[in-house]
């Protein structure tokens, strides 16, 4: 999926461990489970909290903040009910006694060669992702247009009420760990949410994802 979206030349410029991490697929027959620590999880001003709490109900956003927060990210490949290869990006954070979870599943739109990131337990929000490789073999991911789907309802989600995410991920050979940094910003209201952290990975054999990581509803529309 990521090779197709980036193209062979750009994918080859990723660090070999980044290639392995983003090479998760049914054909390759493995998943990727990362465990590590978020050095800090931040959010914007007080008025962003209601939006984050609403998103938390469907595992779309995380309202918790903290430092040195343990987390797990689980990437498993599977075929969804429509026959599309899908990769889970499910993150769990333990800033409090009750963990917070952020669910995402990614598919490739073959017509646009673009990865579509479905957010939440019911895939209500579909987000286009744009990828590039930085000078250090890391991956830069930026979110773009967002679409809301619920039954017969479908509309382009107004960006005035949402944010654009920019994520940087790289592999540090000296530490033997992946480093990740994310910021979500609204073009008018500024910073909404962000985190910085590190993790190490295992690559278990897998051609399907555990049911606990799959969304409760799959959306056909891209």
C-alpha positions in Angstrom: 0.0 0.0 0.0 2.7 2.5 1.0 4.9 1.5 -1.9 2.1 2.0 -4.3 1.3 5.5 -2.8 4.9 6.6 -2.7 6.1 4.9 -5.9 9.0 2.4 -6.0 11.8 5.1 -6.2 10.6 7.0 -3.2 9.8 3.9 -1.2 13.4 2.7 -1.8 14.7 5.9 -0.2 13.1 5.0 3.1 15.4 3.6 5.8 15.3 -0.2 5.5 13.6 -0.5 8.9 11.0 2.0 7.7 10.5 0.0 4.6 9.9 -3.1 6.8 7.5 -1.2 9.0 5.4 0.2 6.2 5.7 -3.0 4.1 2.9 -4.6 6.2 0.6 -6.5 3.8 -1.3 -9.7 3.3 1.1 -10.7 0.6 4.1 -10.1 2.8 2.5 -12.0 5.6 3.4 -10.0 8.7 2.1 -7.3 11.0 3.9 -4.7 13.0 3.4 -4.1 16.8 5.2 -1.1 18.3 5.6 -0.5 22.0 7.1 2.6 23.5 6.6 5.9 25.3 5.0 9.2 24.3 7.4 11.7 25.8 4.6 14.2 25.8 1.0 14.4 24.6 -0.4 17.9 24.3 -3.7 19.6 23.4 -4.7 23.1 22.5 -6.6 25.7 24.7 -9.5 24.7 26.9 -12.1 25.1 24.2 -10.6 22.2 22.2 -11.5 19.8 25.0 -15.2 19.3 24.0 -14.2 18.4 20.5 -11.6 15.9 21.7 -14.0 14.4 24.1 -16.7 13.9 21.4 -14.1 12.3 19.2 -13.1 10.0 22.0 -16.5 8.4 21.9 -15.7 6.8 18.5 -12.0 6.4 19.1 -11.2 9.3 16.7 -9.3 11.6 19.0 -7.5 11.4 22.3 -8.4 14.0 25.0 -5.8 12.9 27.5 -2.5 14.7 28.0 0.7 13.7 29.9 4.4 13.0 29.8 6.2 9.6 29.5 2.9 7.9 28.6 3.1 4.2 27.6 1.5 3.3 24.3 1.1 0.5 21.8 0.5 0.8 18.0 -0.8 -2.3 16.2 -0.6 -2.6 12.4 -2.2 -5.7 10.9 -3.2 -6.4 7.3 -6.5 -7.9 6.3 -9.1 -7.9 3.5 -12.2 -5.9 4.4 -15.7 -7.1 3.4 -15.3 -5.4 0.0 -12.1 -7.3 -0.8 -9.8 -4.3 -0.2 -6.5 -4.7 1.5 -6.6 -2.8 4.8 -4.0 -2.1 7.4 -5.0 -1.3 11.0 -3.3 1.7 12.8 -4.7 1.3 16.3 -3.0 3.2 19.1 -3.6 2.8 22.8 -2.4 5.3 25.3 -2.2 4.8 29.1 -2.1 8.4 30.4 -4.8 7.4 33.0 -6.0 4.2 34.6 -8.4 3.8 31.8 -6.6 3.6 28.4 -7.5 5.9 25.5 -7.6 4.4 22.0 -7.3 6.0 18.6 -8.5 3.7 15.8 -7.6 4.1 12.1 -7.7 1.8 9.1 -6.0 2.5 5.8 -6.9 1.4 2.3 -5.5 2.4 -1.1 -7.7 4.3 -3.6 -6.4 2.7 -6.8 -7.9 5.4 -9.1 -5.9 8.2 -7.4 -3.1 6.1 -5.9 -3.8 7.8 -2.6 -4.1 6.2 0.8 -7.5 6.9 2.5 -7.4 6.8 6.3 -10.7 5.8 7.9 -10.9 7.2 11.4 -12.9 5.7 14.3 -14.7 2.6 15.2 -17.3 3.1 12.4 -15.2 4.6 9.7 -17.3 7.8 9.7 -14.4 10.0 8.6 -12.3 9.3 5.5 -9.1 11.4 5.2 -6.8 11.6 2.2 -3.1 11.2 3.0 -0.2 12.7 1.2 3.2 11.0 1.7 6.8 11.9 1.1 10.3 10.7 2.1 12.6 13.1 3.9 16.3 13.5 3.5 17.0 11.0 6.4 14.9 8.2 5.1 11.9 9.1 7.3 8.3 9.3 6.3 6.3 12.6 6.3 2.5 12.2 6.2 0.1 15.1 5.8 -3.7 14.8 5.9 -5.9 16.6 3.3 -9.5 16.5 2.4 -11.9 14.8 4.8 -15.3 13.2 4.0 -18.0 12.2 6.5 -20.1 9.1 5.8 -23.1 7.8 7.8 -25.7 5.7 6.0 -27.1 7.7 3.1 -25.4 10.9 4.4 -22.1 11.9 2.7 -20.5 15.3 2.6 -17.1 16.9 2.5 -16.2 17.7 6.1 -15.6 21.5 6.5 -12.0 22.1 7.5 -13.1 25.1 9.6 -14.3 22.5 12.1 -11.4 20.1 11.8 -7.7 20.1 11.6 -4.9 19.0 9.3 -2.3 16.6 10.7 1.4 16.4 9.9 3.3 13.4 11.1 7.0 12.7 10.9 8.4 9.2 11.6 12.0 8.0 11.3 14.3 5.2 12.5 17.3 5.9 14.8 20.0 3.3 14.2 21.9 4.3 17.3 18.9 3.8 19.5 17.4 0.9 17.6 14.0 2.7 17.8 11.4 4.6 15.8 10.7 8.2 16.6 7.4 9.8 15.9 6.0 13.4 16.0 2.5 14.6 15.2 0.8 18.0 15.2 -2.9 18.7 14.3 -3.7 22.3 13.5 -6.7 24.3 12.4 -6.0 27.0 9.9 -7.9 29.6 12.0 -7.7 28.3 15.6 -4.1 27.0 15.5 -2.7 24.1 17.4 -5.3 21.4 18.5 -3.4 18.2 19.4 0.1 16.7 19.2 2.5 14.2 20.6 6.2 13.1 20.4 7.5 9.7 21.3 9.5 6.6 20.4 8.9 2.9 20.1 10.4 -0.4 19.1 8.7 -3.0 16.9 8.0 -6.7 16.6 6.9 -8.2 13.3 4.5 -11.1 14.0 3.3 -13.4 11.2 -0.1 -12.2 10.0 -2.5 -12.3 7.1 -5.5 -11.1 9.1 -6.2 -8.7 11.9 -7.6 -9.6 15.3 -11.3 -8.7 15.5 -10.7 -6.4 18.4 -8.7 -4.1 16.0 -11.2 -4.1 13.2 -13.9 -1.4 12.9 -17.4 -2.2 13.8 -18.6 -1.0 10.4 -16.8 -0.8 7.1 -17.4 2.0 4.7 -17.4 1.3 1.0 -17.1 4.9 -0.2 -13.7 6.3 -0.6 
